[in-house]
């Protein structure tokens, strides 16, 4: 019992000093919503042009199964229903991040305490180059990383990836995305996520995010967790699967608009926008 209390105290003390950021979120969309977000010129005007990803961030082809919308420090990865990973419609992935390797190591230690028998770590490389380029390190609690409806993990970029993308040893998200801003992207940043979470999963998902370092506030049926520049709101639901209900963003545009994009709605106003599902 004493060991458990010590570990819990260390976890709380370490988390109190950290406020991890958001790296990106991915969502698997129905075809109509995917096509609209890929092709609607008003989406481009509000969020900037999309790309097809590494290595050259080319314009997505008509038969693309995913697109990327790049912000200043965060980005969106949007999948078509028939995608290379066979992920189901509605699946959501949330990659939280630390910009400095030492902060990432502290987060990794906290998660290792939080989920000691279900903790995994990996180094991912871009393997289409020779030799492969180290890309990022990732950690996860397996219980929330491999579910059919929601995946949560944490990342930090490798200096070698920074050299490839920026010519520097940078590992922070803003520097990594700077070339995309110069290419006309970087028109937004994600500031908030709202998720509907099955009541049976609410507690352990909230605990894991708090262990990562997000500050936690509980209200009846809802938990708000705050990180560095973003929040994630978990709303308990009677459904059996998690679902994203809103992505809130800070945008450059000041125009007011409401766009119906398949089954989603993109609302924008003064420097703010929300993509609602």
C-alpha positions in Angstrom: 0.0 0.0 0.0 2.8 2.4 0.9 4.4 1.8 -2.5 1.1 2.6 -4.3 0.8 5.8 -2.3 4.4 6.9 -3.1 3.9 6.2 -6.8 0.6 8.1 -6.8 2.3 11.1 -5.1 5.2 11.1 -7.6 2.7 10.9 -10.5 0.7 13.9 -9.2 3.8 16.0 -8.4 5.3 15.3 -11.8 2.1 16.0 -13.7 1.6 19.3 -11.8 4.7 20.6 -13.5 3.8 19.6 -17.0 1.2 20.8 -19.6 1.6 18.7 -22.7 0.4 20.1 -26.0 -1.6 18.6 -28.9 0.3 17.3 -31.9 -2.5 16.3 -34.1 -5.9 14.5 -34.3 -7.1 12.1 -36.9 -10.7 11.3 -37.7 -12.1 8.7 -40.1 -15.0 10.4 -42.0 -17.8 9.2 -44.2 -17.2 9.8 -48.0 -19.4 12.8 -48.4 -17.7 14.7 -45.5 -14.2 13.7 -46.6 -14.9 14.9 -50.2 -16.3 18.2 -48.9 -13.4 18.9 -46.6 -10.9 18.0 -49.3 -12.5 20.0 -52.2 -14.6 22.9 -50.8 -12.8 26.2 -51.6 -14.3 27.8 -48.6 -12.6 25.2 -46.4 -9.3 26.2 -48.0 -10.1 29.9 -47.4 -10.7 29.3 -43.7 -8.2 26.5 -42.8 -5.7 26.7 -45.7 -5.0 24.2 -48.4 -4.6 20.5 -47.7 -1.7 18.2 -48.6 -1.1 14.5 -49.0 1.7 14.2 -46.5 5.3 13.2 -46.6 7.7 13.4 -48.4 6.7 16.4 -50.4 3.3 17.6 -49.1 1.9 17.4 -52.6 -1.7 18.3 -53.4 -4.0 15.4 -52.7 -5.1 13.4 -55.7 -8.7 12.8 -56.5 -8.5 9.2 -55.2 -6.7 10.2 -52.0 -7.7 8.2 -48.9 -6.5 10.8 -46.5 -5.6 14.5 -46.4 -3.7 16.8 -43.9 -4.7 20.3 -42.9 -1.7 21.9 -41.3 -1.9 24.6 -38.6 0.8 26.6 -36.9 1.6 24.1 -34.2 -1.1 21.4 -34.7 -2.7 19.6 -37.6 -5.6 17.5 -38.7 -5.3 14.1 -40.4 -8.6 13.2 -42.1 -9.3 9.7 -43.5 -11.8 8.5 -46.1 -13.9 5.5 -45.2 -11.8 3.2 -47.4 -8.4 3.9 -46.1 -5.0 2.3 -46.1 -5.2 1.3 -42.4 -8.8 -0.1 -42.6 -9.8 2.2 -39.8 -13.6 2.4 -39.3 -15.7 5.5 -39.9 -15.8 7.5 -36.7 -12.5 6.3 -35.3 -10.6 9.1 -33.6 -6.8 9.3 -32.8 -5.3 11.9 -30.5 -1.6 12.4 -30.4 -0.5 14.6 -27.5 3.1 16.0 -27.6 6.0 17.5 -25.8 8.3 19.8 -27.7 11.4 18.9 -25.6 12.8 15.4 -25.2 13.3 15.8 -21.5 9.6 16.7 -21.0 8.6 13.8 -23.1 10.7 11.5 -20.9 9.0 12.8 -17.9 5.6 12.1 -19.5 6.7 8.6 -20.4 7.7 7.9 -16.8 4.3 9.1 -15.6 2.5 6.9 -18.0 4.7 4.0 -17.1 3.6 4.5 -13.5 0.0 4.9 -14.6 -0.1 1.7 -16.7 2.9 -0.4 -15.7 1.8 -3.7 -17.3 0.3 -2.1 -20.4 2.9 0.5 -21.3 4.5 0.5 -24.8 7.3 2.6 -26.3 8.5 2.8 -29.9 10.8 4.8 -32.2 9.3 5.4 -35.6 11.3 6.1 -38.7 10.5 7.4 -42.2 11.5 4.3 -44.1 11.1 5.4 -47.7 14.4 7.1 -47.6 17.8 5.4 -47.5 19.0 5.3 -44.8 15.7 5.6 -42.9 15.2 8.9 -41.1 14.3 8.7 -37.4 10.9 10.5 -37.2 9.5 10.5 -33.6 9.4 8.6 -30.3 6.0 7.5 -29.1 4.5 6.1 -25.8 1.1 4.7 -25.0 -1.0 2.8 -22.6 -2.1 -0.1 -24.7 -5.7 -0.1 -23.3 -6.4 3.3 -24.9 -4.1 3.0 -27.9 -5.5 0.1 -29.8 -9.3 0.4 -29.3 -11.6 0.3 -32.3 -13.1 3.8 -31.6 -10.4 5.9 -29.9 -6.6 5.9 -29.8 -4.4 8.1 -27.5 -0.7 8.3 -27.6 2.1 10.8 -27.0 5.0 11.8 -29.3 8.2 13.9 -29.5 10.0 14.6 -32.8 13.5 13.3 -33.4 16.3 15.9 -34.2 17.1 13.9 -37.4 13.5 14.7 -38.6 14.0 18.3 -37.7 17.2 18.4 -39.9 15.3 16.9 -42.8 12.3 19.2 -42.5 13.9 22.5 -41.3 17.7 22.2 -41.6 17.9 22.5 -37.8 18.0 20.2 -34.8 14.5 21.4 -33.7 12.1 19.0 -32.1 9.3 21.5 -31.4 6.0 21.5 -33.4 6.1 25.2 -34.4 9.5 24.9 -36.0 8.5 21.6 -37.7 5.4 23.3 -39.3 7.2 26.6 -40.2 7.8 25.4 -43.8 4.1 24.6 -44.2 3.3 28.2 -43.2 5.6 29.5 -45.8 3.8 27.3 -48.3 0.5 28.9 -47.5 -0.8 26.6 -44.8 -0.7 27.3 -41.1 -4.0 29.2 -41.1 -5.3 27.7 -37.9 -4.6 25.9 -34.7 -6.7 23.4 -32.8 -7.6 24.7 -29.4 -10.3 22.3 -28.2 -11.7 18.8 -28.7 -15.1 17.6 -27.5 -15.6 13.8 -27.3 -18.6 11.7 -26.3 -17.2 8.9 -24.2 -19.0 5.7 -23.0 -19.7 6.1 -19.3 -17.7 2.8 -18.6 -14.6 4.3 -20.2 -14.8 7.9 -19.0 -12.9 7.5 -15.7 -9.8 5.6 -17.0 -9.5 7.9 -20.1 -9.7 11.0 -17.9 -7.1 9.5 -15.4 -4.7 8.7 -18.2 -4.9 12.3 -19.7 -4.4 13.7 -16.2 -1.4 11.5 -15.7 0.1 12.9 -18.9 0.0 16.3 -17.2 -3.3 17.9 -18.3 -5.1 19.7 -15.5 -8.5 18.2 -14.7 -11.8 19.7 -13.7 -14.8 17.4 -13.2 -18.4 18.4 -13.4 -21.5 16.2 -13.5 -21.1 13.9 -16.5 -18.2 15.9 -17.9 -14.5 16.2 -17.5 -12.4 19.2 -18.9 -8.7 18.6 -19.2 -6.4 21.6 -20.1 -3.0 21.3 -21.7 -0.6 23.8 -23.3 -2.9 25.8 -25.6 -5.7 23.3 -25.8 -8.5 21.6 -23.9 -10.2 18.2 -24.3 -13.7 17.8 -22.9 -15.0 14.3 -22.2 -18.8 14.0 -22.0 -20.2 10.7 -20.6 -22.6 9.0 -23.0 -24.8 5.9 -23.0 -23.3 4.9 -26.3 -20.9 2.0 -26.6 -18.3 3.8 -28.7 -16.4 7.1 -28.3 -17.0 9.8 -30.9 -15.7 13.2 -31.7 -18.4 15.9 -31.6 -16.4 19.1 -32.1 -13.0 20.4 -33.0 -12.5 24.0 -32.0 -9.9 26.1 -33.7 -8.3 29.5 -33.7 -8.2 30.9 -37.2 -6.8 33.9 -39.0 -10.0 34.8 -40.9 -12.5 37.2 -39.4 -15.4 36.3 -41.7 -18.5 34.7 -40.4 -19.8 31.6 -42.2 -21.6 28.3 -41.7 -20.6 25.5 -44.1 -22.4 22.2 -44.4 -19.7 19.6 -45.3 -21.3 16.2 -45.7 -22.5 15.2 -42.2 -20.3 17.9 -40.5 -20.7 21.7 -40.0 -17.9 24.2 -40.1 -18.8 27.4 -38.3 -16.4 30.4 -38.3 -16.5 33.8 -36.7 -14.0 36.4 -35.5 -10.7 34.4 -35.3 -12.6 31.3 -34.2 -14.0 28.2 -35.9 -15.5 24.9 -34.9 -15.9 21.7 -37.0 -18.9 19.9 -35.5 -19.9 16.3 -36.2 
